[in-house]
Amino acid sequence: MNLSTFTELIEFKILGASAFPFSVGLFFSWYFLNSVNGLYAALFFIAMILFDAAVNVMDNYNDFHHSDAEEYKSKTNIVGRANISATFLNSLLVALIGPSAAIGLYLTTKVGLPLLWMGMFCFAIGVLYSTGPHPISSTPFGELVSGFTMGVMIVLISVYINSYQVFTWNPELLLEILLAAAPEFIWIGNIMFSNNICDAEEDRLNHRYTIVHYLGVPHSVFLFNAMNILAILLIFVAIFLGVYPAALISIALAVPFIFKQNATIYCRAG
């Protein structure tokens, strides 16, 4: 397998999406709780990327396995197009999930059991999202689930790992973390939403009934853009309430660019 095939199989181009909520949690911990644990944060980042890659591999294989469209299986899906065997995929999943789980267990011994429960939740969602006869990614709830798991849970775990010595599970802190994570929740969900808009016809042939199937493409594009606007507004709310530093007002410079974006651009990119 060449590098190009491997990066497409693990969907390398979207792995970086996890870095944004990770960074939000890191800077929240530094800004609010005056605590950063560099080694533990780096280990968590590695585990997160490995598991994210594993979920993408499972998702690609599940799409291939359940598709009835021969053209999709032989010409579009990377598993069929590159003739990747199930044996190799299983070995790759072990190579990705094994170290990720081992790092998670090691970190649990250092920062406490809350990490174990949060990690188990994310692992379970990752498996249910991408595998089985009815994976979450093929339902109208894919955007919501991926947005929450990556956009909120990664932020929360990142904050906890960096500040476990002083972290307290009180409603005020959790609400502040939730507000800090809200734009990531929306934008992570929108990544999947844009892909589903672009793949609407392909998903119909493969019996994937995402939210786009129910809303239709025009309404989905409108909602996609509306969610981008909401994410920007939430950033300004977070700045006003002191959850984000005032320096993030510079996000206003990106507003004209963001407003010009639509799902068609994501189609060309994907």
N, C-alpha and C positions, 0 to 999 in steps of 0.2 A: 504494500500500500504506500503510495507516494504522499508527500506532505499535503498537497492540495486536496486529495481525497479525505485524508484524516481530518483536516481543519473543517471541511464541509460536514463530515459525519458528526463532529462534536459541536458544530455551528459556532466556530471560533469567533466569528464576527459579532455575535451578540453576547458572548461571555462577559464582555466588558460592562454590560448593563448591571451586573451584580456589584461592580466597583462603586457605583454611585451611592446606593444605600449603605454600603460598608463605610464609605467615606463620611457620609452624614452622621452615622453612629460614632465614628472615631472623633470627628470634630465636635459633636455634641458633648461627648464625654470630656474632651479637653476644655471646651468653652464653659460648660456648666459645672462639671464635677472636678475639674482640675486634675484629671487622672488619665494617663495613657500607659498601657502595658504593651510596649512595642513588639516583643517576642510573641506573646499570646495573640495579639492582633494579626501578626504576619502568618502565624500558623492557622488561625481561623480563616484568613483570606485564601490560603492554599486549599484547605478543606472545602471551602465554599465553591471555589472554581472547579475543583475536581468533581464534586457532586453535581454541580450545574451542568458540566460536560456529560456526565453519566445520564442525567435526565434527558438531555438532547439526543444522545445515542438511542435511548429507549424510545423516545418519541419518534425518531426516524424509522426505527425498526417496526414499531407498532403501526405506523402509517403504511409501511410496505406490506406488512403481514395481513392487514385487514382490508386492503384496497382490492376492489374488483376490476379496476381499470388497468389493463395490461400496458397501455402506453405510459401511464404514470409510473408503474412499477419498473419498466425497462428503460425509460428515457428521462424521468424527472427525479424520482426518489434515489438518493445516493446509494442506498443499500442494494437496489436492483441494478442501477446503472453501473456500479463498480463491482457487481457480483460478489458482495461481501458475505461470507458464510456466517451462519448462526454461531458456529464454534468460535470464530474470531470475535464476534460481538460479545459473547458471554465472557471470553477471556478479558476483553477490553473493559467490560463493566466491572469485573472483579478488580482489575488494575486501577480503576478510578474510584470505586466505592470503598474498597478495602482500606487504602490509606486515608481517605476522607473520614471513615468511621473511626479508625485508629487515632487520628489526630483529635477528633471530637472527644473520645474517651479519655485521652491524655489530658486535654484541657479541662474536662470535668473534674479530674482529680486535683486540679490546681485552683479552679475558680468556683467549684461547687455544683450541686445537683441541679439547680435551675437550668444550667446549660444543657444537661442531659435531656430534660423534659422538652425544652425548646428545640433541641436538635432532633429528637425523636419525632416531634410534630412535623418539622420540616422534611425529614426523610420520608415519613408516611405520605405527606402531600406530594412530594416529588415522585414517588412510585405511582400513586393513584392518578397523578396528573398525566403520566405518560404511558401507562401500561394497562392491560386488562381489556375486556371486551368493550367497555365504555369508558375510556380515559377521560379525565376532566377536560383535557385540551380539546376534545371533540364535542363538548357540550356548551351551552350558553354561559357557563360559569367559569370558563377558562381564564378570562381577563381578570375577573374578581379574585380568583384563587391565586393566580400567579402574582397579581399586584400586591395582595396581602402578604403572601409568603415571602416574596423577595423584597418588596418595597417597605414592609413594616417589620416583619420578623428579623430580617437581616439587620435593620437599623437597631432593633431592640437587643439582639445578640451582640452586635458590635459595641453598643453602649455598655452592656453588662460585662463583657470580657475586659474592656478597658477600664472599668471602674468598680469591679466586683467588691473591692475592699470597702467602698463607701456607698455602694448601690443600695437603695431602699425601695421596696415594692409598695410605694404609696401612690394613691390616685393622682396627686398633683404632678409627680415626676412622670408617671406613665402617660398622662394627658399631654404633657410637654413633648415627650418622645413621639407620641402619635401625631401631633401637629407637625413636628419636624419631619416625620416620615410621610406625611400625607401627599406632598408633591411626587415623591418617589413611588408611592402606591399607585397614583394615577398614571405616571409616565411608564412604569413597568407594564401596567395593564395595557397601555396604549401601544406598546411595542407589539404585543400579541394581537391586539385589535387591528393594527395596520396590516399585519401579515394575513390575518383572516379576511380582511377586506380585499386584499390583493389576490388571495387564493379562493375567492368565493365560488367560482365555477368549478375549480378543481376539488374543493371540499364537497360540493354537491355530488360530484361523481363518486367520491370516496365515502359517502354517507357520513360526513362529519357535520353535525348540526350545531354550529357555533351561533353566537348571538347575531352574526351577520345574516345567517339563514333566516332568522325571524324578523329582523329589522329591514333587511334589504340594503343594498350598497349605498344608495343616496342618503338614507337616514343614518347609516353607520358612519359615513364620511362627516356628516354634520355633527354627530355625537363625538366623534374623534376630535374634531377641532374644538368643540365646546369643552371637552375635558382638558385640552391643552390650556385653554383660557382659565379654567378653574384652578389648574395647578399653579399658574402664575399668580392668580389672586390669593391663593393660600400662602404663597411665599411672602407676599406683602403683609398678610395678616400675621404670619409668624414673626416678621420683622417688627411690626407694630407692637406685638405682645412681648417682644424681647426674647423669643425662642431662637430666632436667627439673628446674627450680628447685623448691625446697620450697614456694614460694608456690602452686604448682599443686595442692597438697593441697585447695585450695578447690573442686576439681572434685567433691569429695564432696557438695557442696551440690546438685549437679545429678543425683546418682545416683537419688534417688527418682523424679524426673521421667523420666529415661531408662528406668528399669525399667518405667514405666507405658506406654511407647510400644510400639506394635506396627504391623504392616503395615496394619491397617484405618485407622489415623489417617493414614498416608501416602496411602491410597486417597482419603480425603476431601479431602486437601490437593491431590492431583493431578487 
